[in-house]
Amino acid sequence: MARIEERARAFSDLRTLAEIKIRRDKQVQRLTGALLLRSPASMRFEALTVFGIPVMLVAGDGQSMTLWEVLDNRAFILPASPDATRRWLGLALGSDDLVAVLSGRVLAIKDPASVELLPADGLGPSLRLTSSAGEQRIWLDPGTGQVRQVEWTGGKSPARVLFDEAAPDGPPTGLKLTTLDGKLEVVARYREPRMNTGFDPALVGLTVPEHVRIQDFR
């Protein structure tokens, strides 16, 4: 537990080009753009056309999440909650958990009722944490705290994240997220990721122009 928390605290920010494939049932969406992450819960993803024109922007912090569909001239503002994330992504993760996962880190569930260290399997040893909300299992390198896979079961959105191999102290290179019912799959690959550069926090903000149709669900 201490190793996982120490690794999460060592992360400050990430900036990278990202190639993301999202499959919902049989529908597939491919996005390429700039991804900015800032601990603990701020993010911005700007999906671009091949000509560099923004087509969709997603930005959020610990209070709200904004999804701006540029071509449709509409935007949605949602609270930064697991239920809100489930509405637009299909997976119930809070903004802090989402930023942690995208940065190759994992936040252990808060105040677990039990914690058990399980013997190594094909991915190595793992921690199993239980709470009233469900169960979390984290496969990790106990020496470095680097997480190889995490799985949530028993809650609203049972899911698994498998992280691409990366240097223990280096930036993440990508991940594959799937819901256990097979309805959602997200594959992210990072190009030229740079971690802990101390970029301006204002870069993760997003101001939607007045002419855009905005639906505020907060």
N, C-alpha and C positions, 0 to 999 in steps of 0.2 A: 504494500500500500504506500509506504514511504517513497519507494523508488518511482512509482507512477506519479505521485504528487510532485516529487522533485523535478521530474522531467516536464510536467505540465507547467510548473513555475518558471522553468528555464526558457519557455517560449514567450516572445514578445510580439513579433509580427512576421508576416510572410507576404512577399509579392512575387507573382509568377504569371506566366502565360499558362492557360489551362485549356485542355481539350476535354469536353464533358459529353458523354452520351447518356441520355435518359430514356429508359424504356418503361412505359406504363402499359401493362398487358401486351398488346401487339403494336402499339404506337411507339415509334422511335424518334427522338429529337436529338440532334447533334449541335453543340454550341462550342465556339472557340472565342476566347477573349481574355481579358485581364482580371486576375483575382487578387484582392487585397484582404488580408486577415490581420486583425489586431486583438490581442488578448485584453480582456477576457471574452468579449462577446460582440465585437464589431467586425463587419465584413462588407465587401462590395465586389460584385461580379458584373463586368460589362461585356456582354456578348456582342461580337462584331461580325459584319459581313466580310467577305474576302477583300473588299475595297476599304475596310476600316470604318464603316458606318455603324454606329450603335443600333442594335435592334431590340435589345432588352437589357435592363439594368435591375439588379437586386442589391439592396443595401439595408443594413440593419445594425442595431446595437442592443443593449439590454432592455430597452423600452419598446421599440417597434421595429417592424420589418416592412420595407417598401418594395413592391414589384411594379416596375414601369415597363409596359409593353409599348415600345416607341412607335412601331409601325401601325398599331391599332389606336394610338393616341389615347391610351387609358392607363391608369395606375391604381393599384390597390395598396392600402396601408393597413397592416395587421398588427396586433399586439405580439410582442416577442415571447411567445408561449409555445409549448409543445403542440397544443391543439391547433394553433394558427399555422405552425410549420407543416402539420399533417394536411392542412387544407390546400396549401400550394405545392408541397413537395410529395406528400403521401407518406411521411414518416414523422412520428411525434418526437421531435428533439427540440429542446430549448436552444436559444441562440448561443449560449455558452457551450453547450454540448456540440452544436453544429460547427462552431469555430474550432473547438478542440479536435474533432474528427478530421476536418479538412486540413488541419495543420499537422496531422499525424500523431496527435495526442488523444488521450481518453480521460474523461473525468469519471471517477468512481461514483456510484450512486451514494447519495448523502445518507448518513446515519443508518448503515446497514444493520439488520438484525443479526446477521451471521456472516462470517468470512472464513472461507476454507481454501487451503492451498491443495490443488489436485496434482497427482503425478503427471509427468510428461507424457504427451502423446505425439502425434506426428508434427505438431506445431510447437511443442515444448510444454513446460509447466503452465498452469493457469490458476487464476483466482476465481472462486465462485462467491458472489455476494448476493444476499437475499434481503428483501424488504417487503413491506406491505404492497408496494407497487409492482413487484415482480422480481426477476432474477437477472443478474448481469454476470457474464463470464468473460474474463480478460486473459488472453494468452500473451505472455511476455517473456523477455529475457530478464531474469531476476537480477542479473549483475548490473545492467544498464537501465532497466525500467522501460526499454523500448517495447512498445506493444505491437504484436504481430496480427492479432485479430481480437475483435470484441463482439459479443453477442448479447442481445437483450431478449428475454422471453417472459411470458406471463403478463405483459402489459398490453397497451392498446395497439402497438405496432411492433410485434416481434421482428427483429432484424439482425443482420450480421454485417460487419465491416471487415474486410481483409485488406491489410495495408501492403503496398509494394515494398520490396526490400530497399532499405536506404542505410547510409552510414549512421552509426549511433548518434553522433553529434551533428549530423548534417540535416538539411531540409528534407521534407518528404518528397517523394517522387510520384505518388499517386495512390489510388485506392479503388476498391470495388465495394459498393454498398448494395445489399439486397434485402428485401423484406422476405420473411420466411414463407409467406404464402405465394411467392413468385410473381406478385403483381407489379413490383417496382424493382428496377435495377439501375444503379447510377455508377458509371465508370468514369473516373477522373484521372487524367495524366497531366503531369506538370512539366513544363519546359523552362529551363534556366531559372529554377526557383532560387530566391534569395531570402534568407531568414535573419531576423533580428538586425535589420538595417536602421531602425529608428526613423522611419518615414513620418511625414507630417500627419497627425491624426485626422486633420480636416479632409484628407484624401478619401477616406471611407464614407464621408457624408454624401447625401443625395438630396437636392432640391428639385422637385418636380415643377416645371413651368405652369403658369396659371391657366394656359389654354388647354391643358391636358384634363380629360375627364377623370376625376379622382373619386374612388369609393373608399371611405374611411370606416373600417370595421373595429376600431379601438373602442 
